[in-house]
């Protein structure tokens, strides 16, 4: 893109942006003659920040390719236009409603208020939370108010320079087809953004500030999902829980949910308050072991029984547990999901509440161990695409009778779990409460969570997963990632880590190709840019470009039989296998 094009787009943005900070960023860059500043300008304007199938996510700053108030207002106008067309009778009667929540990131409050006012200007009544609230509570509130849409302003676990915007539908789940495509079409067609002042919106009843009228039912719902409240009362004093919200939204609800049960919760003081700079961590992500360091240090000092963490919008949940040697071991999302499936199904069965058509749901890149654990209880595991909106979609189909299954649990490998149906997105708060109860249950049986996990390995084989990802930022990033995917499609590797690839599942083309005889099968999943390589030993290697960040992600899930060398021998063999697979992946994408 030449300087004239950049200048034209920059001036157009300056004329449209009302936020002084974002506007001045572009004005200063435009006034500079430094090559680095022009490179920065190009990155801000070489494309518009795409409203994808889940909404927006990007680096905050001035420009059409950044997260800022103009981009948020424009996206919300498109969302409003689509909702009005989707529910014409309610629109004509003035009955449309939306809910908006936001997390602790910089500008989250401003973005959420701007979005609320755009919705109000379009005649859509907006319920806006008075302060920071987690994503699962937003989903819960949509269902409570019977709203038609919702927005949460968050970039989840991304670094502090990011913010984002997720759009929800009337069942409390993130939008999927056909709504996502329809919203994108309307967003791209926006030429004028309707406006109303906050004072007028409040006066006309088009803006309502909410808090405890949702908080209290949300807490009650979480408590109501537990299986053994009497056990918690009896054992609560035996386990200390050290918790960190990683400067996000989780403290109020996790402390209330667990503390209200009588559990001793010690929150890491330096990480308790919302702070979009996330000053004590490089990444505010419970998947990253360094993010748990302060909590683990405090847990050692307090002799705690478990460390818990949620990400900034409290939809993801992670733990670390004592290993018996004075150290704490982070438990992976796949392992937590396996433990929770085991505990939920065991409890439902013991209490005579397990439906005959019960099913659990996970994604195509989640560990195969979970299906094996569910099978121990005679329960089927349904698979769906990556992203919790697809788990919610199966819940929707179950609720309407289109799917003859009673879904009792949903999870994904990226530390997302759902133990209830009142929420239709991953819920770190409910997961924390259920995990606390699960910890006490196994303690009452003389076992730790690691001990129970090892028992499950003895029944299912030893499972382990590995991930490789690489960022490709800048204008050339998307084409680079597509080049990698195209190369894998046109010439699938014969092996990964020396293990033969026997078939390839291409979700984008809805096809399974058997490499030995060329036989093809149809894939019964929505189209998505995902490739899966099935290896001769049962290992599955998956590749997909991220839908929210400029990076490509690889996942490997594998099982090792436990032989004469026991669990330690299986772990050693697995480590060697996964390292070889990762080496092959890195030889293609680079370190």
Order of alpha helices (4+ residues) and beta strands (2+ residues): alpha-alpha-alpha-beta-alpha-alpha-beta-alpha-beta-alpha-beta-beta-alpha-alpha-beta-alpha-alpha-beta-alpha-beta-alpha-beta-beta-beta-alpha-beta-alpha-beta-alpha-beta-beta-alpha-alpha-beta-alpha-beta-beta-beta-beta-beta-beta-beta-alpha
